[in-house]
């Protein structure tokens, strides 16, 4: 069970982030979570939204190059050791972790870790085998009250 992330390059200049965010807001597309990675000349905006297909189409129609990536979201107790347990399972399965980001959901007092693995399906299988809950995009939206 994976979820889709859309990514787009942004110039590293004032106002560059506002344009895609405003486009999505005006189209009533809700952001579930996001991450920004930067370099000197550009940044990568990574988004998980309620309807990635509509967001992708909209952003592409406005000139953005959009990449869709399979991600794995995992809910863990918001306490020490949650990430360590996940990483142990992934290491034992010999799956490469490319990047991740995380946030907490205060209503449930849990953390949500969003991972990009080199083999998302194998990661989901290994995690489920160890009883670790993988979160779908619909579940993620519900947990966030959307």
N, C-alpha and C positions, 0 to 999 in steps of 0.2 A: 504494500500500500504506500504509494508515493504521492506527493503533491507537486504541482507545477509552480516554478518560480520564473518570473520574467526578468530579464536583465537588459539594461541599455547603457551605452556609453554617454557620458555627459562631459562637456568641456569644463575644466576646472576654472570657472569664472563666476562672479556674482550673478545670481539669478538663474543659473543653469538648472538647478533643482526645481525651482518654482514652476517652470513651464510644464513638465510632465505631470507634476503633482496637481496643478490647476486643471489640466486636461482631464485627469481621472476624476477629480472632485466635481467638475462641471457635468461629467457623464454619470455621476452618482455611483462611481466604482469605489468601493471601500477598500482601504489598505488594511490587511490583517497584520502584516509586519514588513519591515524593510531593513536593508543594510546598505551602507555606502562604503566602498573601498576607494581610496584616492591614490593618485600618482601626481606628478608635477603638472602634467598637461591635461589629464582627464581623470574622470572618476567612473566607477561602475555602480549604478543604482540597481540593487536587487530587490524585487518586490514579490510578495505573495499577496494576491488580491482575491476578492470573492469570486470574480469571473475572469480568469486569465485570458480566455479566448477573445472576449470583447475588449479587454485592456490592450492586448497585443494588436488587434486590428486597428483600434483607435490610435495608438502610439505610432504604428507604422504609417497610417494615413497622414500623420503629421510630420513624417520624415525621420522618425527615429528607427534605428536598426535594433530589433528586439530579438533576443535569444531566449528560448524556453529550455529550462533545465529541470530534470527530475530531482526532487529533494525528498528527504526523509525527516519527518518531525516526530519527536519523542517527548512524552510528558514524564517528568521525574519530580520527586519530592524536592521542594526547595530547601535542601539541607546539604551539609558537606558530604561528599562522596558520590553524589548522583552521576556526575560526569565521569568520574573515575570508573564506575561500574560499566557504563556504556562503552568507554574506550577499551576496557578489558575484553569485552565481548567482540568488538570490532578487530582488535589486534589478534585474538585467538583465531578468528575467521580469515585472517590475512587480507583484510579489506582496507584499501587506502582511503583516508579521510582527506579530501581536497580543501574544504573550508567549512566553517559553521558560524552560526550566530545564535543568540539565545535571548529570552525575555521571561519575565515571571508573570503569572496570572494571579493577581492578589485574591480574587474571589475564591479560587481553589487552593491557594497557597502552594502552587506547583510551578515548576519551571518548564518551559518548552524549549527544546534544543532543536535547531533546524540544521541538518547536515547535507553536504554534498559529498557523496561517496563515489569512487570510481565504478562501483557495481551496486547501484541502489537496491536491486532485487535481492542480491545475495545478502546485503546488509539487513534488509527487512526480515529475511528468512532466519538469519542468525540471531537477531534481536528477539523475534517472536519465540524462537526455540528456547530462549532463556527467560521467557515470561515478561519481556519488556514491551510496554504498550507503545505502538506506533500510532500516530494521530493522522487522520485524513484531513483534507482541507475543510470538509463540512464540519468535522468535529472541532477543528481549530476555530472556525467561525463561531460555533456554539460556545466554546469555552471563553471566547472574547466578548460574548454578548451581542453578536451580530446576527 
